[in-house]
Every structure is written in C-alpha cells, then in structure tokens.
Amino acid sequence: MQVGTHFTGTVAANVTRRWFAPQWPQAWHVIWYAVPLTTTGAGAPQIELKVQVERTSADHLTYWLDVRNLSSGEVNFEMRYAIMG
C-alpha cells in the first residue's frame, strides 16, 4: 500500500469547493480522504468529501473531489490518498 498527501486546501464556512486529480492509472485502487487541519473543538464533523470518477483514456482516470465545509468557520484540510495493492 502507498499513502500520501496530494494537496492542501481551504474551504470557507458552509461552502463546497471542487478540485480534480487527473491522470491516475486506472489499474490502481485509490481511496481518497480529506483530513481537517483546523481545530474547532465543537464536537461535530467539519468537512464532507464526495468523490466522482471520470475515465479520461483507456489507461487513466480523473478524480473529482468535492469538499463541503459543514462548519461556521473556514477549514484548512489535507487531501490524502491510499493506493491499495
């Protein structure tokens, strides 16, 4: 398994933003997850991740990554991935 951080981002309060990750080999099984870097101490989820996939060629995929801020303040996050076997 290979893991890493693809990018960091910021989402304003109560907003959804979209990013994309192009040209990933279609043979890889990739799991995406967004991890907040901003602490709130509110005891509630801060962000929600929605992943959509586009086949851009016979060998490659583009991942569309929507991050929704569920909180009333700006949230910084890391977009992380895990490539499974």
GULUMTOR-150595 format. One record per atom (N, C-alpha, C): residue in one letter; residue number from 1; x, y, z. Coordinates in Angstrom, 3 decimals, decimal comma. Last residue first. Example, Ala and Ser with C-alpha at 12.3 -4.5 7.8 and 13.67 -1.06 7.14 Angstrom:
<atoms>
[atom "S" 2 [12,850 -2,250 7,080]];
[atom "S" 2 [13,670 -1,060 7,140]];
[atom "S" 2 [12,900 0,030 7,870]];
[atom "A" 1 [13,190 -5,690 7,800]];
[atom "A" 1 [12,300 -4,500 7,800]];
[atom "A" 1 [13,200 -3,300 7,800]];
</atoms>
This chain:
<atoms>
[atom "G" 85 [-2,835 -2,150 -2,921]];
[atom "G" 85 [-2,185 -3,214 -3,664]];
[atom "G" 85 [-2,229 -3,224 -5,144]];
[atom "M" 84 [-4,242 1,036 -2,921]];
[atom "M" 84 [-4,323 -0,315 -2,391]];
[atom "M" 84 [-3,711 -1,284 -3,394]];
[atom "I" 83 [-3,234 4,082 -2,105]];
[atom "I" 83 [-3,280 3,212 -3,265]];
[atom "I" 83 [-3,184 1,790 -2,734]];
[atom "A" 82 [-4,774 6,709 -0,551]];
[atom "A" 82 [-4,149 5,416 -0,313]];
[atom "A" 82 [-4,340 4,588 -1,568]];
[atom "Y" 81 [-4,512 10,245 0,082]];
[atom "Y" 81 [-4,894 9,094 -0,729]];
[atom "Y" 81 [-4,181 7,850 -0,223]];
[atom "R" 80 [-5,776 13,430 1,227]];
[atom "R" 80 [-4,891 12,275 1,312]];
[atom "R" 80 [-5,418 11,129 0,438]];
[atom "M" 79 [-5,822 16,703 1,465]];
[atom "M" 79 [-6,458 15,663 0,665]];
[atom "M" 79 [-5,455 14,518 0,585]];
[atom "E" 78 [-6,100 18,535 4,438]];
[atom "E" 78 [-5,212 17,797 3,550]];
[atom "E" 78 [-6,066 16,802 2,765]];
[atom "F" 77 [-7,509 21,828 5,126]];
[atom "F" 77 [-7,510 20,367 5,141]];
[atom "F" 77 [-6,399 19,832 4,252]];
[atom "N" 76 [-9,063 24,477 6,922]];
[atom "N" 76 [-7,937 24,013 6,115]];
[atom "N" 76 [-7,905 22,498 6,224]];
[atom "V" 75 [-12,097 26,186 7,046]];
[atom "V" 75 [-11,384 24,962 7,412]];
[atom "V" 75 [-10,270 24,698 6,405]];
[atom "E" 74 [-13,911 28,915 8,474]];
[atom "E" 74 [-13,034 28,414 7,422]];
[atom "E" 74 [-12,267 27,180 7,913]];
[atom "G" 73 [-16,983 28,148 10,259]];
[atom "G" 73 [-15,697 28,822 10,092]];
[atom "G" 73 [-14,901 28,188 8,963]];
[atom "S" 72 [-19,165 26,609 10,687]];
[atom "S" 72 [-19,411 28,052 10,516]];
[atom "S" 72 [-18,112 28,848 10,396]];
[atom "S" 71 [-19,047 23,477 8,813]];
[atom "S" 71 [-18,922 24,331 9,995]];
[atom "S" 71 [-19,171 25,800 9,665]];
[atom "L" 70 [-18,850 21,859 6,676]];
[atom "L" 70 [-20,076 21,741 7,466]];
[atom "L" 70 [-20,109 22,704 8,644]];
[atom "N" 69 [-17,684 22,189 3,515]];
[atom "N" 69 [-17,435 22,647 4,883]];
[atom "N" 69 [-18,760 22,640 5,634]];
[atom "R" 68 [-17,017 19,715 1,201]];
[atom "R" 68 [-18,067 20,580 1,768]];
[atom "R" 68 [-17,720 20,905 3,213]];
[atom "V" 67 [-15,263 19,003 -1,607]];
[atom "V" 67 [-15,128 19,124 -0,155]];
[atom "V" 67 [-16,146 20,152 0,318]];
[atom "D" 66 [-15,083 16,840 -4,251]];
[atom "D" 66 [-15,882 17,930 -3,690]];
[atom "D" 66 [-15,744 17,908 -2,176]];
[atom "L" 65 [-13,098 15,827 -6,731]];
[atom "L" 65 [-13,145 15,802 -5,266]];
[atom "L" 65 [-13,868 17,038 -4,749]];
[atom "W" 64 [-12,703 13,636 -9,310]];
[atom "W" 64 [-13,303 14,932 -8,976]];
[atom "W" 64 [-13,640 14,885 -7,498]];
[atom "Y" 63 [-10,080 12,003 -10,899]];
[atom "Y" 63 [-10,948 12,018 -9,721]];
[atom "Y" 63 [-11,403 13,449 -9,477]];
[atom "T" 62 [-9,575 10,488 -13,963]];
[atom "T" 62 [-9,530 11,750 -13,230]];
[atom "T" 62 [-10,524 11,645 -12,089]];
[atom "L" 61 [-7,633 7,735 -15,184]];
[atom "L" 61 [-8,833 8,277 -14,556]];
[atom "L" 61 [-8,543 9,665 -14,002]];
[atom "H" 60 [-6,274 5,829 -17,957]];
[atom "H" 60 [-6,224 6,837 -16,894]];
[atom "H" 60 [-7,598 7,310 -16,444]];
[atom "D" 59 [-6,363 4,118 -20,183]];
[atom "D" 59 [-5,451 3,799 -19,084]];
[atom "D" 59 [-5,502 4,734 -17,884]];
[atom "A" 58 [-8,106 5,078 -22,045]];
[atom "A" 58 [-8,183 3,651 -21,736]];
[atom "A" 58 [-7,382 3,304 -20,480]];
[atom "S" 57 [-9,047 8,208 -20,499]];
[atom "S" 57 [-8,453 7,419 -21,587]];
[atom "S" 57 [-8,598 5,950 -21,195]];
[atom "T" 56 [-10,613 9,170 -18,496]];
[atom "T" 56 [-10,129 10,133 -19,489]];
[atom "T" 56 [-9,418 9,470 -20,656]];
[atom "R" 55 [-13,320 8,520 -16,595]];
[atom "R" 55 [-12,293 7,815 -17,376]];
[atom "R" 55 [-11,880 8,744 -18,511]];
[atom "E" 54 [-13,955 10,057 -13,521]];
[atom "E" 54 [-14,080 10,174 -14,978]];
[atom "E" 54 [-12,967 9,356 -15,631]];
[atom "V" 53 [-15,666 9,977 -10,430]];
[atom "V" 53 [-14,591 9,473 -11,280]];
[atom "V" 53 [-14,948 9,629 -12,753]];
[atom "Q" 52 [-15,998 11,643 -7,264]];
[atom "Q" 52 [-16,568 11,204 -8,527]];
[atom "Q" 52 [-15,415 10,865 -9,467]];
[atom "V" 51 [-16,509 11,938 -3,828]];
[atom "V" 51 [-15,559 11,582 -4,883]];
[atom "V" 51 [-16,333 11,088 -6,097]];
[atom "K" 50 [-16,957 14,167 -1,238]];
[atom "K" 50 [-17,666 13,427 -2,279]];
[atom "K" 50 [-16,677 13,193 -3,419]];
[atom "L" 49 [-16,582 14,753 2,201]];
[atom "L" 49 [-15,919 14,535 0,919]];
[atom "L" 49 [-16,819 13,720 0,006]];
[atom "E" 48 [-17,035 17,250 4,639]];
[atom "E" 48 [-17,590 16,063 3,995]];
[atom "E" 48 [-16,936 15,961 2,617]];
[atom "I" 47 [-15,913 18,612 7,798]];
[atom "I" 47 [-15,972 18,544 6,340]];
[atom "I" 47 [-16,546 17,211 5,880]];
[atom "Q" 46 [-16,497 18,480 10,570]];
[atom "Q" 46 [-16,152 19,757 9,940]];
[atom "Q" 46 [-16,319 19,730 8,427]];
[atom "P" 45 [-18,691 17,042 13,034]];
[atom "P" 45 [-17,905 16,934 11,801]];
[atom "P" 45 [-17,669 18,307 11,183]];
[atom "A" 44 [-18,282 18,257 16,447]];
[atom "A" 44 [-19,107 17,910 15,288]];
[atom "A" 44 [-18,221 17,770 14,055]];
[atom "G" 43 [-17,071 19,541 18,609]];
[atom "G" 43 [-17,667 18,223 18,801]];
[atom "G" 43 [-18,578 17,799 17,672]];
[atom "A" 42 [-15,684 21,914 18,509]];
[atom "A" 42 [-17,146 21,993 18,550]];
[atom "A" 42 [-17,820 20,642 18,761]];
[atom "G" 41 [-13,040 22,307 18,153]];
[atom "G" 41 [-13,467 21,933 19,493]];
[atom "G" 41 [-14,971 21,910 19,644]];
[atom "T" 40 [-11,660 22,999 15,871]];
[atom "T" 40 [-12,781 23,843 16,296]];
[atom "T" 40 [-13,196 23,560 17,725]];
[atom "T" 39 [-8,674 23,144 13,942]];
[atom "T" 39 [-9,415 22,614 15,093]];
[atom "T" 39 [-10,525 23,581 15,478]];
[atom "T" 38 [-7,676 22,349 10,693]];
[atom "T" 38 [-8,188 23,393 11,577]];
[atom "T" 38 [-8,964 22,744 12,718]];
[atom "L" 37 [-7,294 20,237 9,113]];
[atom "L" 37 [-6,112 20,720 9,827]];
[atom "L" 37 [-6,489 21,786 10,850]];
[atom "P" 36 [-9,253 17,386 8,221]];
[atom "P" 36 [-9,162 18,783 8,643]];
[atom "P" 36 [-7,850 19,068 9,364]];
[atom "V" 35 [-8,740 15,337 5,495]];
[atom "V" 35 [-8,493 15,425 6,939]];
[atom "V" 35 [-8,373 16,897 7,335]];
[atom "A" 34 [-10,286 13,292 3,131]];
[atom "A" 34 [-9,936 14,666 3,498]];
[atom "A" 34 [-9,839 14,749 5,016]];
[atom "Y" 33 [-9,363 10,584 1,039]];
[atom "Y" 33 [-9,966 11,072 2,280]];
[atom "Y" 33 [-9,422 12,454 2,603]];
[atom "W" 32 [-9,631 8,011 -1,410]];
[atom "W" 32 [-9,394 9,421 -1,079]];
[atom "W" 32 [-10,025 9,736 0,263]];
[atom "I" 31 [-8,125 5,191 -2,722]];
[atom "I" 31 [-9,080 5,666 -1,718]];
[atom "I" 31 [-8,674 7,088 -1,352]];
[atom "V" 30 [-7,692 3,465 -5,723]];
[atom "V" 30 [-7,324 4,637 -4,930]];
[atom "V" 30 [-8,459 4,994 -3,978]];
[atom "H" 29 [-6,324 0,964 -7,345]];
[atom "H" 29 [-7,497 1,146 -6,491]];
[atom "H" 29 [-7,138 2,258 -5,506]];
[atom "W" 28 [-5,025 1,219 -10,647]];
[atom "W" 28 [-4,857 1,427 -9,214]];
[atom "W" 28 [-6,215 1,538 -8,532]];
[atom "A" 27 [-5,672 1,145 -13,307]];
[atom "A" 27 [-5,474 -0,143 -12,629]];
[atom "A" 27 [-5,324 0,001 -11,116]];
[atom "Q" 26 [-5,657 3,717 -14,250]];
[atom "Q" 26 [-6,956 3,098 -13,990]];
[atom "Q" 26 [-6,824 1,769 -13,253]];
[atom "P" 25 [-3,495 6,153 -12,924]];
[atom "P" 25 [-3,636 4,883 -13,641]];
[atom "P" 25 [-4,928 4,158 -13,251]];
[atom "W" 24 [-4,580 9,486 -13,126]];
[atom "W" 24 [-4,233 8,383 -12,241]];
[atom "W" 24 [-4,436 7,075 -13,008]];
[atom "Q" 23 [-5,141 12,054 -14,384]];
[atom "Q" 23 [-4,128 11,109 -14,879]];
[atom "Q" 23 [-3,655 10,064 -13,868]];
[atom "P" 22 [-6,022 14,623 -11,942]];
[atom "P" 22 [-6,019 13,966 -13,250]];
[atom "P" 22 [-4,920 12,911 -13,413]];
[atom "A" 21 [-8,050 15,582 -9,624]];
[atom "A" 21 [-6,757 14,901 -9,616]];
[atom "A" 21 [-6,683 14,086 -10,908]];
[atom "F" 20 [-9,723 18,617 -8,726]];
[atom "F" 20 [-9,603 17,392 -9,506]];
[atom "F" 20 [-8,174 16,884 -9,454]];
[atom "W" 19 [-12,125 20,162 -6,500]];
[atom "W" 19 [-10,777 20,004 -7,029]];
[atom "W" 19 [-10,786 18,786 -7,937]];
[atom "R" 18 [-14,656 22,342 -5,377]];
[atom "R" 18 [-14,280 21,171 -6,173]];
[atom "R" 18 [-12,827 21,279 -6,620]];
[atom "R" 17 [-16,345 23,241 -2,340]];
[atom "R" 17 [-15,380 23,534 -3,409]];
[atom "R" 17 [-14,993 22,234 -4,093]];
[atom "T" 16 [-19,064 24,534 -0,558]];
[atom "T" 16 [-18,487 23,348 -1,193]];
[atom "T" 16 [-17,559 23,808 -2,303]];
[atom "V" 15 [-19,504 26,204 2,604]];
[atom "V" 15 [-19,274 26,241 1,157]];
[atom "V" 15 [-18,770 24,881 0,700]];
[atom "N" 14 [-19,521 26,891 5,363]];
[atom "N" 14 [-20,761 26,484 4,694]];
[atom "N" 14 [-20,676 26,528 3,167]];
[atom "A" 13 [-16,581 28,853 5,241]];
[atom "A" 13 [-17,718 28,367 6,029]];
[atom "A" 13 [-18,922 28,071 5,140]];
[atom "A" 12 [-14,207 27,815 2,695]];
[atom "A" 12 [-14,891 28,811 3,520]];
[atom "A" 12 [-16,092 28,178 4,227]];
[atom "V" 11 [-11,525 25,649 2,646]];
[atom "V" 11 [-12,923 25,810 2,275]];
[atom "V" 11 [-13,565 26,792 3,249]];
[atom "T" 10 [-8,332 24,935 1,351]];
[atom "T" 10 [-9,138 25,697 2,309]];
[atom "T" 10 [-10,551 25,812 1,766]];
[atom "G" 9 [-5,816 22,328 1,073]];
[atom "G" 9 [-6,787 23,301 0,584]];
[atom "G" 9 [-7,508 23,984 1,721]];
[atom "T" 8 [-3,092 20,381 -0,165]];
[atom "T" 8 [-3,812 21,003 0,948]];
[atom "T" 8 [-4,745 22,047 0,362]];
[atom "F" 7 [-2,655 17,200 -1,889]];
[atom "F" 7 [-2,626 18,654 -1,801]];
[atom "F" 7 [-3,264 19,102 -0,500]];
[atom "H" 6 [-1,974 14,518 -1,389]];
[atom "H" 6 [-1,969 15,012 -2,769]];
[atom "H" 6 [-1,913 16,542 -2,799]];
[atom "T" 5 [-0,117 12,641 0,774]];
[atom "T" 5 [-0,958 13,833 0,699]];
[atom "T" 5 [-0,845 14,391 -0,715]];
[atom "G" 4 [-0,221 8,992 0,879]];
[atom "G" 4 [0,404 10,300 0,789]];
[atom "G" 4 [-0,621 11,415 0,831]];
[atom "V" 3 [0,652 5,491 0,575]];
[atom "V" 3 [-0,199 6,578 1,070]];
[atom "V" 3 [0,533 7,900 0,936]];
[atom "Q" 2 [0,468 2,247 -0,753]];
[atom "Q" 2 [1,174 3,538 -0,790]];
[atom "Q" 2 [0,203 4,619 -0,333]];
[atom "M" 1 [0,848 -1,174 0,000]];
[atom "M" 1 [0,000 0,000 0,000]];
[atom "M" 1 [0,894 1,237 0,000]];
</atoms>
